[in-house]
């Protein structure tokens, strides 16, 4: 075997052993999950680095061989020898071009596979967030703990006032105003203190039963409603994030002819089908790569693998902005819920829903800093993922 052929053959074997992603190795294409997106990104950078170093070793050998050919060409004594070394040189240059093409394609494969794994992880995070927002934003619970009309003690006091009201000057609120907490409280207080048929002891007893309820609801009404409406806003924003992620998955899997949505893929645990479609696509890519007449088609197929990861990185920036926003909102919620000054004094009257909401916010803040936290992807890591460039190279 000629030295140059032997060199290329050795390079192919070396790359195939060292690179589990080269030449469509199916075992590397399983869509698995890891504890964090950062772990996937770190693995992506590491695998790209390994591939580049492997190809760099082969490239060094090829360029050394090219230098030898140039030297032989320069020292050739006749036209036949010159023609021989010119043909060898052209053959070697074509092999170098093919090697660079293979390197770029193998890196594209890695980026594509990791991209699918990251999409899967981010989808689970956004679904978990959606469930959390739905739980917090249940209006019936918020409405109950912010309106004194839903408390039995306040309802009992209103019944007592109605039973002893002065028929000449007493009056009942309309249905609309009766459900308004400020109008209802004001009417009840006025009726209680102006009613001459109610003794001072009865008034003080009624007041002592509802003072903590009124203090809590009047102080916390605006804050709790703010939490409700801002949680609804976050929930809508999260729904938009989910839709963006679903569209990203659709764009990601369109080249490999996988037609199920991200939600259906997850619900049916159809990741094996995604893997099979990707295997078929990579086999076609490998086939057209070695056919010079289909070089344009091969380039297009390679771009289809490269483009989605750029979209994914753009989405990660959007996801990070949303998580940062949500974390700030929940830190504000925590401050609001901790601002009730008489919580200890009125602990036996404060509804359990308020305490549960407070605990939920604390857990959510922790999750925003751990489970949902922004994906750490700084400038240097972005360059490595996009271009395979390490700033320390």
N, C-alpha and C positions, 0 to 999 in steps of 0.2 A: 504494500500500500504506500502511495506517495506520502511524503512527510506532511504536506498541507492537509491532505485528506485525513490522515491519522490524527492530526491536531484537532480538526473540526469534529471528528467522530468522538475523540476523547472529551472534548468540550460538551458535546450533547449528553454523553453519559454522566459526566460530572454534574451538569445542571439538573438533569433528571433525578439524580440521587439526592442532591442538596436542596432541591426546591419541590416541596410537595404540591405546589400549585402549577408547575410546568406541565405542559402537554396533557391537560385535561384530566389529571388524576382525580377520580371520583371521590375518594375517601376524604378529600379536603373540602368538599363542597357542601357538607352537611350544615344546615342552618342551626347552629347551637347558640345557647345564651351564656353570658357570663355575668358576674355580680354588678358590673357597671359599664357604662358607655366608655368611660376612660380606659378601662381594661381592653376593650376592643380597639380603641384608637391607639393605645400603646402597642398592642400586638400588630396592628396594621403598620405602624412606623417601623417596628422591629423587623417584620417580614420583608418590607420594602428594602430596608437596609441590607438584609442578608442577600436578597436577590441581586441588588446592585453590586455588592462586593464580589459575588460569584461571577457575575458578568464582567466586572472590571478585571478579574484575574485572567479570564479568557481573552478579553480585549487586549490586555498587555501582551499576551503571547502572540496574538494575531498581528499586532502592530510591530512587534519585534521581527516576525516573519516577513512583514511587508518591507521593513528596512533592509532585510537581507536580500529580498528580491530586487530592491532598488540598487543595492550595491552590485549584485550580479549583472543587472542590466547595464550599469555604468561600465563594468569591466568586460562586457561581451566583446568578442573580437570580430564577429561577422554578423550579417543581417539575420541569419537563421537563429543564432543564439539570442539576438535582441528580440526577434519576434517571439521566441519561446518564453523569455522572461516577461515580455509585455503581456502575453496571454495569461501567464501565471499571476501576474500582478492584477490584471482585471478580474480574474477569477477570485482572487483573495479579497479584493475590494467589494465584490458582490457578496461574498460570505460575511464580511464585516457589516455591510448594510443589513443583511438578513439577521445577523446576531443582534444588532441594535433593535430591529423590528421585534424580534422574539422577546427581548428584554422589556420593551415597552408594553407588549401584549401581556406578559406574565404579571407585570405590575398592575395593569388594568384589571386583570382577573382578581388579584388579591383585593384591590380597592372595592371592586364590585361586590365580592362575597362579604367583606366586612361591612359594607354599606347596608346590605340586607339584614345582617345581624343587628346593626345599630338601629335600624328602623323598627325591628321587632321589639327591642328594649325600650325605645322611646314611646312606642305605642302602649306598652304595658304601663309606663309611667303616667301617660296622659289619661288612660282609662281609670287608673287608680285615683288620680286627681278629680276626675269627673264624678266618681262615686262619692268622694269626700265633699265636694261642693254641693252635690245633691242632698247629702245628709244635713249639712249646716244650714242650707237655704230653705228648709221646710218651713213655710210661712205660718202654718197653724201653730207650731210650737213657739215661734217668735212672738206671734200675736197673743198667745195665751199668757206668756210671762211678762208682757209689757202692758197689758190692759187689766186694771183692777176689777173690771166687771166679770172676769173669768175666775176670780177668787171667791170661794164660798163665804169667807168672813165679810167681805165687802157686800156681797149679795144679801147676806143676812141683815147687815146694817141698813141697807136700802129698804128691805121688807119692813123692818121695825119703823123706819121713818114714815113709810107709806101708811102703816097701820095707825100711826098716831098723828098724822098730819092734820093741820087746821083746814077744815073743809072750805072755809071762807077765803083764805089767802093761799092755801097750798095748791100746787099744780104738778102735773107729771110732764116730763120731757117727751118730745116726739121720739119716734123710733130711731131717726137719724142721730139726733143729739144724745139720745140715751146710750148709744154705742160709742160716742165720742168720749175718750177718757177724761179730757179736761173739763168738758161741759158736765159730764156725769159726776165727777169729783166735786166740782164747784157747786152744783145743785144739791148734792148730798150734804155737803158741809153747811150750806146756807139753811137747808131744811132742818138739819140736826140742831144747829145753834139758835134758830129762831122759833123752834117749836116749844111752845109754853107747856104743852102736856107731857113733855119728857123731862124727868128730873135731872139735876146736875150729875148725880151718881150714874144714871143710865147713860148720859152723854159721855162721861169720862170712860165708862166701861166700853162703850161702843168704839170710842176713839182709840183706846188702848189695843183693841182687837185688830184694828186696821192701820195703825200708824206706820208699822214697818212695811206693810204692803204698799201703802200710798207713797211712802218715802222711796221705796225701791223702784216702783213703776214710773213715778214722775221723774226721778233722777235718771233712770236707765232707758226710758222709752226711746229717746232720740238716738242714743248710742246703739242700742240693740237693732233698731230699724236701719241705722247706717250700716251695721254689720250685715244685715239681711240683704239690702240692696247692692252693696258692694260685692258681696259673695255671688249674687246673681250676675253681676258684671263680669266677675272672674270666671264664672261658669260658662258664660257666653264666649268669652275670650278663649277658654280651654276647648270649647266645641269647635271654634275656628282653627285652633291648633290641630285638633284631631282630623278635621277635614283636609287641612294642608298636608298632614302626614299620609292620609289615605290617597291623596292625589300624587304625592311623591312616590308612594309604593307603586301606583298604577304606571307612572312614568318610568320607574325603575324596571318593572317587569314587562313592559311593552315590547322591548327588543327581543326578549326570550319567549314571546308569545304565551305568557301566562295571563289568563283573562280574569281570574277571580279577584275580588276586592280584598283589601287588607283585612277587613272585618271577617269576611267569609274564610279567608285563609287561616286566620287565628281560630275562629270558631270550629272549623273542621280539622284543625291541626294539619294543614295541607302543605307544610314546609317541604316534605319529601317531593311533592309534585313540582315545587319551585326548583328544587335541586335538580330534578330530572330534566326540566326544560333548559336549565342553565347548562347542564352537561351536553345536551344536544347542540346548543348554540356554540359552545366552546369547541366541540368536535368539528362543526362546520367551519369555524374560524381557523382552526389548525389546518383544515384541508385546503382552504383558499389561500392561506399564507404561503404555501409551498408552490403555488401556481402563479407564475409571473403574469399571466394574462388576466388574473383576477385580483391584482394588487389594489386596484381602486375599491373593489368590493370589500376586501380585507380591511382597508383603511376605514371604510364606513362602519363596518362591524366593530372595529376597535373603538371608534368614537362613541358608538352606542354604549359601550362599557364604561368609557371615561366620563361622559357627560353627567350621568346620574349622581356620581359622588360629589361633584361640584354643587349640584342642587341640594344634596344632603347637608353639606357644610353651610350653605346659606340658611337652610332650615334650622340647623343647630343654633345659629346666631339668633334667629327669631325665637326659638324655644328658650334660650338663655334669658332673653329680654323679658319674656313672660314669667319665668320662674322668679327672676329678680323682683319683678313687680308684685307677684303674689306674696313673696316673702315679706316685702315692706308692708303690704296691706295687713297681713296677719300679725306682724309685730305691732301695728297700730291697733288691731282688734284686741290684742293681749293687754295693751295699755288701757284701752277703754273698759274692758271687763274688770280690770284690777283697780279702777278708779272709784268704785263704790265705797264710800267712807264708812258706812254703817254695816258692812257685811258681817262682821263678828257679832255686833250687838243684835242684829236681826236674823241671825243664822237659822233660827227655827221657823222663820216665815218665808225665807227666800226659796223659791221653787227649785226642785232638783234639776229641772231642765237648764236653769242658768248655770248651775255648778257643772253639769255635764258639758254644756257649751264651752265653758271656761277650760275644762280639761281637754276638750277636743281641739281648741285653739292652741294650747300648749303643745299637744302632740303634733299638730299640723306644722307649727313653727319648726319643731325638731325635724320633721320629714322634709320640709323645704330646705333644710341645711344638710340632709343626708340622702334620703330616697329620691326626692325630686330635684336635687341641687343642680345648678347650671353645669353644663358639660365643660370641663376645663380644656380649652383649646386655644392656647396663646399663639402669638405670631410665628414663632419658630416651629411649633408643631403643625400649624396650618401650612407652612411652606413644605414641610416634610411630607404631609399627606397629599397636597396638591401637586407638588413637583418632584418629590423624592429627594429634596435637598436638605442635607444636615448642615447646620451652621458651623459645625466643628470639622467638617470634611476639609 
